[in-house]
Amino acid sequence: MPTTPPLDLSLAAASSTSSSSATRVEGAQTLRRGLAVLRLLTRVGPGGLRMGEIGRRLELNKATAIRLTRTLLEEGFVLRDSGSGCYRLGPEAFAVGLAAEPSYELQRLAAPTLRNLAVETGDTVFFSVLHGYENICLSRDEGDFPIRNQLIKAGDRWPLGIGAGACAILAALDDEQVADVLARNAGLRAERFPRCTEEAIRALVRETRDKGYCVQPGLVIEGSWAVGVPVYDAHGRPVASISVAAIETRLGPARSAALGNRLMQASRELTALQAGAGRTDRSAGASI
């Protein structure tokens, strides 16, 4: 009498595991693409974008762009303007922003200082926060000098070490952390910022530690220079950066030094404001 061959449970388990892994990978990819749509709409502002432009900018095929955007629309993260046909951020995105907003208290505290710096210098002032291995620009304030830096906008993310503010934060980390950051973003630097070699960034880190501020000499875009400093929290940890960008002719040695010292002063003031705000919050909590 023929016998039924034993079921290869290991093979079945492997097949099940493989299918489960593939599902997880596909789900993660869909999530990333959906978040990319939200990030893109955040950067372009209230005017929004048409469906075709969303797909083009994110290099998505038409069907994928439609599926992602419609899902975000159904969930309230995106709205469609019936007149222009453009998609923009919806109420759920706003709610998420409000929930995360306490994390950006420092930017609110910094706003008057940043505006004053733009008026004083006439150039473009950026405020960015440290997030993992990146520096995320939260705001830009423009002075009255007619030639302005158009490279960075609010919402842009920069690898640590790329640009004056991100390099100033990198210099505030210890040597082991610096090495880790440079190893992790080596491929991205080689692809997008070829002049920002490890040797060049390490030289800027040494100079920044000596001076207290970073002078970025057109490594990202030739002719576009910047001066940046880290901003520390009340515990002495780097959490953000302030930078001033201008054309090369406006950032000679004397003016760079003057700006660097002014930015260091502003950084110290912001650290003191954070500490004061923290004490006020604790006092308010204790009185309730």
N, C-alpha and C positions, 0 to 999 in steps of 0.2 A: 504494500500500500504506500503510495507516494507520500512523503512528508512535506509539510509546508516549511520552506526555508525560514530560519529565524529572522526577525525584523532587525535590521541594523539600526539600533537606537542612536548610536553615535552619529551616524550619517544624517538621520532625521533631525537630531538635535542641532547638528552643524548647519543644516539647511534652514531650520527655524531661526537660529541665531543670525545667520547671514541675512535672512529676510528682514528680521527685526532691526539689524544694524543699518541695512539699506533704507528702511523706513525712517530711522532716526536721522540719517544723513540728509535724506530728502526733506524732512521736516525742518531741520536746521537751516538748510539752504533757502527754503521758502520764507522762514522767519527773517533771515538776513536780508533777503530781497525786499520784503515788506518794510523792514526798518530802513533800508536804503531809500525807499520811496519817501518815507516820512522825513528822513534827513535831508533829502533833496528839496522837498517842499519847504522845510524850515529855512534853508539857505536862500531860496529865491524870493521869499517874502510873501506878502498878502496877495500879490497879483496872481500867484499860482502858475501852473503850466498845463498845456493841453496833453492829452494822453500820448500822442505821438512823440512829443518832446520828452516826456518822462521816459518812454521806452528808449529813445535815442540816447539820452544822456546816461542812462544806466546800462546801456547795451543789452536790453531785453527784447525778445521777440514780441510781436504785437499781442499774441494770445496771452503770454505771461504777464505783460504790462496791464492788460485789461483785467485779467483774473485777480491780480494783486490789488489793483486800485479799486475795483468793485468791492472786494472783501473789506478793504479799509473804509470804503464809503458806507457799506452796510453796518459796520461796527461804530460809525460815528467819528473815526479818526481823520477822515477826509470829507470835504464838501465839494460839490460841483456847482460852479456858477453857470446858471442856465443861459445867461446872456453871452458870455465869452467862451463857454465850454471848457474853462480852465478848472483844474482841481487845486484846492488849497487845504490847509490844515483845518480840521473840524473841532467840535467841542470836546471830544474825548482826548485829543492831543493837548488841548488847553488844560484839561483837568489833570493830566499827567504832569504837565509843566508846573502847575500850581503845587502838586504834591512834592515835586523835587525842588521847588523854589527855595526852601530854607537852606539848601546846600550852597546857594549863590548869594547868601547874605553879604559876603565880602564884596561882591561886585556892586551891590547897592551902596555899601559904605564907601566904595572907591569912586563912585560916579562923579561927585563934585571935584575930587582931586584930578581925575582923568580929564575932565572938561577944562579945568584950569591949566593943566599941562599943555593941552592942545592950543589954548589961547596964548600962553606964554611962548611956546616954541614956534607956532605957526605950522607945525608938521602934524603927521598922523600918529595918534597915540592908541596903542592896543592894550587890552587887558585880557589875559588868558589864564585858565586854571589847569592845574596838573590833573591828569586822569590816566592812571596806569603808566604806559610808556609814551603817552602823547600829551601835547599841550593844546587845549581847546580854546579858541578865541571866543570870548563872550561879548566883547564890545570894541568898537573903533570910534574914536573922536577925531574929527578933522580940523586942522588949523586953517589959516587963511592963505598959506602959500599955494600958488596956483598949480604946481606940479605935485600930485599926490600919489601915494602908494595904493595901487589897485590890486595888489597881489592877494591880500588877506581880507576876509570878510568875517563877520560874526557867524559862528557855527563851524568854521574851518578847523581842521585838526592837523597838527604838525608833529612829526616824530621828535622826541627829545633830542636836542642838539642841532636841529634845523631852524635857523633864525635866531635873532638876538634873545628874545624872551625864553624860548625853549632851551637855548644853550646856557642861559643864566641859571635856569632851574637845574639843568644837568650838572653844572659846576658846583651847585649847592649840595649835591649828593656825595657819598663817599666813593673812594676809588673802585671798590668792588661793584657798587651799583652802576657806576659809569661804564665799567667794562661790560656788565650785563646788558645795559641799554644799547651800547654800540654793537654788540654781537647780535642782538635781536633785530635791530633795524638796518643791518649791513646791506641786505638785499634791496630793501626799499631805497636806501640812499644811493646805491649804485645805479638803480634804474631811473629814479626821478631827480636826484640831486647829485650828479656825478662829481661836482667840485667839493662837496661836503664829505671828503674822505675822513677816515678815522684819524689820520695824522693831523689834518686841518682842524678837526673838532677838538682833539686832545690839546692842540696848541691854544685854541680859544678857551678851553676850560682852564688851562694854567694861567692865561692872561686874566681871565675873569676872577679867578681866586686871588690874584695879586691886586687887582684894581678895585674889586667889589662890584664891577659892572662889566657887561659884555659889549664889545664893538664888533658887529658882524659886517665884515668888509666885502659885501657884494658876492658872497658865496652862493646864495640861492638864485639871485638874478643879478647879472653884472650891472653895476652902476646904482643898484639899490642897496643902501646901507641902513643900519639900524643900531640903536643902543638899547640894551635891556638889563633889567635887574630882577632878581627873585623877590617874591613877597613871602614872608614867613608867618606862620600862625603863632599863637601865644606860647607854644611849646618849642618854638625854634625850628619847626619843620617847614620846608619849602612847599607852598600850596598853590602859588600863582606867579604871574610875572607881569611887569609893565614894560612896554617897549615903545620907542619913538623911531619911526622910519622916515627916511628922507633920501633925496638924491645925494650922490657921493660928494658933490661940491659943497654941500651944506654940513657935512660931518667931518671936517678936518680935525686934527688932534686937539686943538684948544676947545672947540665947541663940543666935541665928543666927551671930553673930560668934564666940562661944565654940565652937560646933560646927564652924564653918568652920576655925578654928585647930586644933582637935583632929583634924579630918580631914586637914588638911595635914600634921600631924605623922605620922599613920598612913600617909599616902602616902609620905612620905620614908622611913619605916621599911621599907615594902614594897620600895621601890626598892633600899635597902641589902640587904635579904634576897635579892632577885633577883641582885644583883651577887655576894653571898657564895655563893649556890647555884651560880652560873656558875663561880666560881673553884674550888669544891669538885669540880664535875663535870670541869673541865679537869685538875685535879690527879689525880683518880682515873683519868682516861683516860691520863695520862702515865705512871702507875705500873704500868699493865697490861703 
